Amino acid sequence: MSDRKTSQDILDEIVELMVDVVCSTAMYIRVAKDDKSAEVVKSQFLKLDGGHIRFVMGCMEKNTTKIRNMRQYRIL
C-alpha cells in the first residue's frame, strides 16, 4: 500500500481471497470454469508476491467491463 494510491479495501479483499484459497480443505478449486487440484492452486497462490498483487490491482483499476463474480475474477 505504501507505494501505490489504491484502496485498502481492495487490497484487504485480495488478501482475504488468498487466505481462503490457501486454507481451503476442498479437493478442487474452480478457476476459469475449470476445476483445478486445490494443491496446485494453493502452490501457485503461495508463490505470489507484491508485484503480482500490484499488477492485479492495476488491471482492476483499468477494467471497464462489469464483473459479475468478483471472487472468480480475482482467482483468474
KETI-915084 format. One line per 2 residues: number of its first residue (from 1); for each residue x, y, z of C-alpha. Coordinates in nm, 3 decimals. Each point is the difference from the previous one (the first is absolute). Example, Ala and Ser with C-alpha at 12.3 -4.5 7.8 and 13.67 -1.06 7.14 Angstrom:
REM KETI-915084
1 = 1.230,-0.450,0.780 | 0.137,0.344,-0.066
REM end
This chain:
REM KETI-915084
1 = 0.000,0.000,0.000 | 0.285,0.241,0.070
3 = 0.110,0.026,-0.363 | -0.341,0.027,-0.162
5 = -0.309,0.215,0.024 | -0.247,-0.284,0.020
7 = -0.288,-0.096,0.214 | 0.079,-0.179,0.323
9 = -0.334,-0.178,-0.038 | 0.102,-0.158,-0.332
11 = 0.334,-0.112,0.142 | -0.175,-0.146,0.304
13 = -0.239,-0.193,-0.227 | 0.289,-0.140,-0.205
15 = 0.183,-0.113,0.313 | -0.321,-0.152,0.138
17 = -0.049,-0.193,-0.325 | 0.360,-0.123,0.013
19 = -0.046,-0.122,0.357 | -0.329,-0.171,-0.094
21 = 0.166,-0.185,-0.288 | 0.312,-0.101,0.191
23 = -0.200,-0.118,0.302 | -0.266,-0.181,-0.203
25 = -0.063,-0.364,0.083 | -0.172,-0.065,-0.335
27 = 0.157,-0.248,-0.241 | -0.066,0.228,-0.299
29 = -0.025,0.375,-0.053 | -0.185,0.145,-0.299
31 = 0.222,0.223,-0.214 | -0.130,0.140,-0.330
33 = -0.286,-0.255,-0.016 | 0.245,-0.284,0.062
35 = 0.036,-0.207,0.315 | 0.369,-0.001,0.089
37 = 0.175,-0.202,0.267 | -0.009,0.205,0.319
39 = 0.363,-0.086,0.068 | 0.109,0.143,-0.336
41 = -0.201,0.320,0.052 | 0.132,0.038,0.356
43 = 0.356,-0.046,-0.124 | -0.049,0.272,-0.260
45 = -0.155,0.238,0.253 | 0.289,-0.052,0.241
47 = 0.242,0.116,-0.271 | -0.174,0.338,-0.040
49 = 0.182,0.311,0.116 | -0.061,0.375,0.019
51 = 0.070,0.044,-0.371 | -0.275,-0.243,-0.091
53 = -0.247,0.172,0.229 | 0.091,0.344,-0.141
55 = -0.055,-0.137,-0.350 | -0.345,-0.137,0.090
57 = -0.100,0.326,0.169 | 0.116,0.198,-0.305
59 = -0.202,-0.223,-0.231 | -0.307,0.040,0.220
61 = 0.037,0.379,-0.008 | 0.015,-0.003,-0.382
63 = -0.286,-0.247,-0.049 | -0.308,0.154,-0.163
65 = -0.224,-0.307,-0.023 | -0.250,-0.105,0.264
67 = 0.131,-0.280,0.221 | -0.278,-0.233,0.113
69 = 0.203,-0.219,0.235 | 0.285,0.196,0.157
71 = 0.140,-0.305,0.182 | 0.029,-0.204,-0.320
73 = 0.144,0.300,-0.185 | 0.276,0.037,0.257
75 = 0.084,-0.370,0.006 | 0.072,0.008,-0.373
REM end
